[in-house]
Amino acid sequence: MTNKRPLGLPSARLIVIAAVAGLIAGAVAVYVRSGGSGNGEVAGAAGSCEGTVELARTVDEFARGEVAAMAAATSPRPIDLSFKGPEGQDLKTGDFAGKTVLLNLWATWCGPCREEMPALNNLQREMGGKDFEVVAVNIDTGSDEKPRAFLAETGVDALGYYRDSTMGVFNTMKKEGLAFGLPVTLILDKNGCLVSAMNGPAAWDSPDAKALVAAAKKG
């Protein structure tokens, strides 16, 4: 869990923005979960994340301004989520070991998600590299047509194309109290441990967001 707000929930302003998306995502998630998502559990061996506790506290000091809704994990733990990579290959969050990851879930029908995507693209272009990546996972059900068209139309060219058409990543995060709607964003350290989380959109290319990411990368 996170320590700034119950379940890492955002401010009232962000709740209003994301409320409709949350209701839609929740309804779809209930349907998908009944058929099984194929995703692993978020909770893991917390002992492997003991070193993340201090990092979470440090990063929390930078949760202000445009990213004030980011809430530190009080009990960091491994995050085990499955999705598809750019070539359709199976990936897990564990495959990004060695990198600090900003994991974002989005969908084309989520207005706030669409609005923040260019900022995520800018963040990846400016700060992405061997030690950091924005992993934006699309959870549209169905084919790739809509998400690929949206990314092309908005000039998103720095982000890798990650997908989970089963919505398994959302279902798992919702079950663990990390997601109530879309967009939802997690920061994972180089060992894949949860550092912090937030629900709702943010200006990810703002100085506030860059300072927070820079602090997370030091872990």
SVG drawing of the C-alpha trace seen along z (x, -y; Angstrom):
<svg xmlns="http://www.w3.org/2000/svg" viewBox="-20 -23 42 41">
<polyline fill="none" stroke="black" stroke-width="0.4" points="0.0,0.0 1.0,-3.6 1.2,-6.1 0.1,-9.5 -3.6,-8.7 -5.6,-5.5 -4.8,-3.1 -2.7,-5.8 -5.8,-7.6 -5.3,-11.0 -6.6,-14.5 -10.3,-15.4 -9.4,-17.3 -7.9,-14.2 -10.7,-12.0 -13.2,-14.2 -11.1,-14.0 -10.7,-10.2 -14.1,-9.2 -15.8,-8.3 -12.7,-6.4 -12.7,-4.5 -16.3,-3.5 -15.8,-2.2 -12.6,-0.4 -14.1,1.1 -17.1,2.5 -14.9,4.1 -12.5,5.4 -15.2,7.3 -16.1,9.0 -12.5,9.8 -11.6,11.1 -14.4,13.7 -12.6,15.3 -9.1,15.1 -6.4,12.6 -3.3,14.8 -1.4,12.2 0.6,13.0 -0.1,11.6 1.4,8.2 2.4,9.3 5.6,11.1 8.5,11.7 8.8,8.4 12.2,9.3 13.7,8.8 12.6,5.2 14.0,4.1 16.4,1.7 13.4,0.0 12.0,-1.4 14.5,-4.3 14.2,-5.0 10.4,-5.3 10.8,-7.8 13.3,-9.8 11.1,-9.8 8.1,-10.8 9.9,-14.1 9.6,-14.9 5.9,-14.1 4.8,-17.7 3.2,-20.1 2.2,-18.3 3.0,-14.9 1.7,-15.6 -0.7,-12.6 2.2,-10.1 2.1,-8.2 5.0,-6.2 4.8,-2.5 5.0,-1.8 5.7,1.9 7.6,2.1 7.2,5.5 7.9,7.1 5.5,6.3 4.8,9.3 2.7,8.3 2.5,9.8 1.8,8.1 2.9,8.1 6.0,6.3 6.5,4.4 6.9,7.5 4.0,9.3 6.3,11.2 5.4,12.2 7.0,9.8 6.9,9.4 7.9,6.5 10.8,8.6 12.2,8.4 13.1,4.7 15.4,5.6 18.3,3.1 16.0,0.2 13.9,-2.2 10.4,-1.9 7.5,-4.3 4.7,-1.8 1.5,-3.5 -1.8,-1.9 -3.8,-3.6 -6.7,-3.1 -7.9,-5.0 -11.3,-5.5 -9.8,-7.2 -9.8,-10.9 -7.2,-11.7 -4.9,-9.0 -5.0,-10.5 -4.2,-13.9 -1.1,-12.8 0.3,-10.5 2.4,-13.2 3.9,-14.1 4.9,-10.5 6.4,-10.4 8.4,-13.6 9.6,-12.1 10.8,-9.0 12.6,-11.0 14.4,-13.1 15.1,-10.7 14.8,-7.2 17.8,-5.1 19.7,-2.1 18.6,-3.1 15.1,-4.3 12.0,-3.6 8.5,-4.7 6.5,-1.5 3.0,-2.6 0.8,0.5 -2.4,0.1 -5.3,2.1 -7.8,1.7 -9.6,5.0 -9.8,6.2 -7.3,5.5 -4.3,3.2 -5.9,0.9 -7.2,-1.8 -4.2,-2.2 -1.7,-2.1 -3.7,-4.7 -4.0,-7.0 -0.2,-6.9 0.5,-7.6 -2.0,-10.5 -0.5,-12.1 3.1,-11.7 4.0,-9.4 7.2,-7.9 9.6,-7.5 7.5,-5.0 7.7,-1.2 4.4,0.4 3.2,2.5 -0.2,4.1 -2.5,6.3 -5.8,6.8 -7.0,9.0 -6.8,6.1 -5.0,8.5 -2.6,5.9 -5.4,3.6 -7.3,6.4 -4.3,7.4 -3.5,3.9 -7.1,3.2 -7.3,6.3 -4.2,5.2 -5.6,1.7 -3.2,-0.1 -5.7,-1.0 -9.3,-2.3 -9.5,-3.7 -7.3,-5.0 -4.7,-6.3 -2.7,-4.6 1.0,-4.9 3.6,-3.0 7.3,-3.6 9.4,-0.4 13.0,-0.4 15.8,1.5 14.7,4.7 11.1,4.4 9.9,3.4 7.1,0.9 8.4,-2.5 5.2,-4.6 1.9,-4.8 -0.8,-7.2 -4.2,-7.2 -5.1,-10.0 -3.2,-12.0 -0.1,-14.1 2.1,-16.4 4.9,-13.8 7.2,-16.2 7.0,-18.9 10.0,-19.9 8.2,-18.3 7.9,-14.9 11.4,-15.0 12.7,-15.7 10.7,-12.8 12.0,-10.4 15.6,-11.6 15.2,-10.8 13.8,-7.3 16.7,-6.6 19.2,-7.0 17.9,-3.9"/>
</svg>
